[in-house]
Amino acid sequence: MVEFNLLELIPVFLLFATMIWLCIYDFKYKAVPDYLLLLVFILSFFVSPFPFLDSLKYGMLFAGGFVLLNFVLTFYIQNIKSRIYKDESFKTQEALGEGDIPFIASMGIILGTFEGVVSLFLAALFAIIPSIYASFVKKDLQIPFIPYLFLGFLCGYFFDLEQLLKVYN
């Protein structure tokens, strides 16, 4: 029988409750409050199975990677896509919201590099479905990314993705 220490489950419960609240908030307002992102970030260190410095390293790696990715994608949207489509509205559009990056850093803190990357890939796959739907319907929908990041995080947290991928390799 597995024994659970209630004190170890409290940060996990708080983390998941806050992440769910962020998902709901992001769906409704297409933005998330910084204090909830900070809470998720701090709780991530209590939930992480890695030593503090390793957790910090993974969080910085993921946050830094996505800051650079956001820069490149935003440059493409604002400079190249706006010229191709001759649409000035693209000049102010950004690829990722500011709330996505701390959430992604928290994923890295808890999941590490391999599981984190696979979880981010799954999140992108989950987010592509409504994006494709929006393009067929010809609607300009703003699709919040945090709910899909949370789905990817759940896959990485509850399933050993590295083992699953080795089975199919």
Phi and psi in degrees as a GROMACS rama.xvg file:
@    title "Ramachandran Plot"
@    xaxis  label "Phi"
@    yaxis  label "Psi"
@TYPE xy
-82.4262  132.141  VAL-2
-101.025  134.287  GLU-3
-112.283  134.843  PHE-4
-93.1884  119.723  ASN-5
-58.603  -35.7012  LEU-6
-65.2049  -28.7477  LEU-7
-76.9723  -27.3128  GLU-8
-81.8065  -21.9866  LEU-9
-61.0875  -49.3606  ILE-10
-63.5138  -34.6105  PRO-11
-64.7604  -45.9047  VAL-12
-61.1328  -45.7454  PHE-13
-63.2818  -40.051  LEU-14
-62.2403  -49.7481  LEU-15
-66.0602  -38.8676  PHE-16
-63.7589  -41.6649  ALA-17
-68.2379  -39.9206  THR-18
-63.7906  -40.7869  MET-19
-63.9066  -42.1154  ILE-20
-61.7958  -40.2803  TRP-21
-61.6185  -40.2184  LEU-22
-61.5787  -47.6149  CYS-23
-62.2474  -45.3904  ILE-24
-62.5505  -42.4345  TYR-25
-66.3356  -40.1312  ASP-26
-61.0922  -42.4763  PHE-27
-76.0805  -46.281  LYS-28
-109.463  -8.87761  TYR-29
60.0862  27.461  LYS-30
-160.061  157.295  ALA-31
-131.384  147.939  VAL-32
-73.6443  141.904  PRO-33
-62.4305  -35.2487  ASP-34
-64.7741  -32.5031  TYR-35
-72.6656  -37.8588  LEU-36
-63.9388  -40.5028  LEU-37
-64.409  -40.1263  LEU-38
-62.4782  -44.273  LEU-39
-61.4194  -43.6163  VAL-40
-61.0206  -46.2448  PHE-41
-67.7192  -44.4371  ILE-42
-63.2045  -28.0128  LEU-43
-58.432  -36.4315  SER-44
-68.7451  -29.8154  PHE-45
-77.9999  -24.9177  PHE-46
-92.4464  -23.7326  VAL-47
-61.0381  137.605  SER-48
-82.0981  -5.81853  PRO-49
-94.6148  157.879  PHE-50
-60.6721  157.118  PRO-51
-53.7289  -48.2859  PHE-52
-65.7817  -36.6441  LEU-53
-66.4853  -42.5023  ASP-54
-59.6015  -44.3628  SER-55
-62.0413  -41.8932  LEU-56
-61.3016  -45.5656  LYS-57
-65.0472  -41.1876  TYR-58
-62.9526  -43.43  GLY-59
-66.0438  -39.9697  MET-60
-60.363  -47.0686  LEU-61
-69.2051  -44.4517  PHE-62
-63.5484  -46.2761  ALA-63
-63.1507  -41.7588  GLY-64
-60.8937  -40.9195  GLY-65
-80.3184  -23.9286  PHE-66
-64.9782  -43.9651  VAL-67
-66.2164  -42.1893  LEU-68
-61.84  -42.8984  LEU-69
-60.5002  -41.4887  ASN-70
-61.0322  -48.5629  PHE-71
-65.6671  -46.8842  VAL-72
-66.1811  -39.3654  LEU-73
-66.114  -39.8915  THR-74
-59.0614  -44.9508  PHE-75
-60.2542  -48.2936  TYR-76
-63.9448  -47.148  ILE-77
-76.1365  -29.9821  GLN-78
-107.916  -42.0579  ASN-79
-91.4644  -52.1028  ILE-80
-63.7845  -37.6654  LYS-81
-65.1387  -33.0878  SER-82
-76.5401  -39.3417  ARG-83
-62.305  -47.8511  ILE-84
-89.4305  -3.38643  TYR-85
49.2192  49.3218  LYS-86
-124.657  112.423  ASP-87
-69.3591  -18.6348  GLU-88
-66.2787  -22.6178  SER-89
-71.0087  -19.0242  PHE-90
-64.0359  -20.7788  LYS-91
-110.677  -0.947105  THR-92
-80.2325  142.416  GLN-93
-115.997  152.84  GLU-94
-73.7372  -49.061  ALA-95
-119.81  148.518  LEU-96
-78.1242  160.32  GLY-97
-66.5166  -25.3953  GLU-98
-75.2458  -20.9939  GLY-99
-67.146  -35.9971  ASP-100
-68.5669  -46.5565  ILE-101
-63.9215  -33.4497  PRO-102
-65.1043  -42.9181  PHE-103
-65.0593  -39.3269  ILE-104
-61.045  -40.5651  ALA-105
-64.1356  -36.9571  SER-106
-61.5109  -43.6856  MET-107
-63.8711  -38.6952  GLY-108
-60.912  -42.3593  ILE-109
-85.3723  -39.358  ILE-110
-95.9458  -20.4505  LEU-111
82.8603  -172.524  GLY-112
-74.8061  -55.0115  THR-113
-64.4266  -54.2202  PHE-114
-61.2511  -36.7002  GLU-115
-64.5978  -44.0923  GLY-116
-65.4319  -43.6336  VAL-117
-64.1766  -40.1505  VAL-118
-64.5837  -38.9005  SER-119
-66.4205  -38.9069  LEU-120
-62.5788  -44.1001  PHE-121
-62.6496  -40.7421  LEU-122
-60.3323  -42.4148  ALA-123
-64.0026  -39.9715  ALA-124
-63.135  -43.2611  LEU-125
-62.3752  -38.2047  PHE-126
-75.7006  -22.3623  ALA-127
-69.6306  -29.2048  ILE-128
-60.1065  -54.0812  ILE-129
-67.2475  -25.7053  PRO-130
-67.8084  -42.9513  SER-131
-65.0833  -42.7421  ILE-132
-57.9011  -44.424  TYR-133
-63.4849  -35.1347  ALA-134
-71.5741  -32.266  SER-135
-73.4322  -35.8245  PHE-136
-79.6963  -11.3338  VAL-137
64.8173  32.9573  LYS-138
-101.797  145.385  LYS-139
-94.894  84.6083  ASP-140
-94.8604  136.947  LEU-141
-88.7301  117.911  GLN-142
-102.037  116.961  ILE-143
-68.3402  138.398  PRO-144
-95.0797  -25.8102  PHE-145
-58.9568  -40.6756  ILE-146
-60.0932  -35.6713  PRO-147
-76.5203  -33.4335  TYR-148
-61.9047  -39.3007  LEU-149
-64.5122  -41.717  PHE-150
-61.3679  -43.6725  LEU-151
-63.1005  -40.8077  GLY-152
-60.9765  -44.0047  PHE-153
-59.2281  -41.2414  LEU-154
-61.5417  -44.1848  CYS-155
-70.7457  -32.4391  GLY-156
-76.7472  -41.086  TYR-157
-95.9909  -17.3451  PHE-158
-120.245  143.269  PHE-159
-82.5577  87.4995  ASP-160
-63.4829  -33.0674  LEU-161
-62.9351  -44.0776  GLU-162
-66.8267  -40.6656  GLN-163
-61.5928  -40.4888  LEU-164
-72.3921  -30.6213  LEU-165
-67.8233  -34.7882  LYS-166
-63.2222  -39.8587  VAL-167
-88.1937  -0.737771  TYR-168
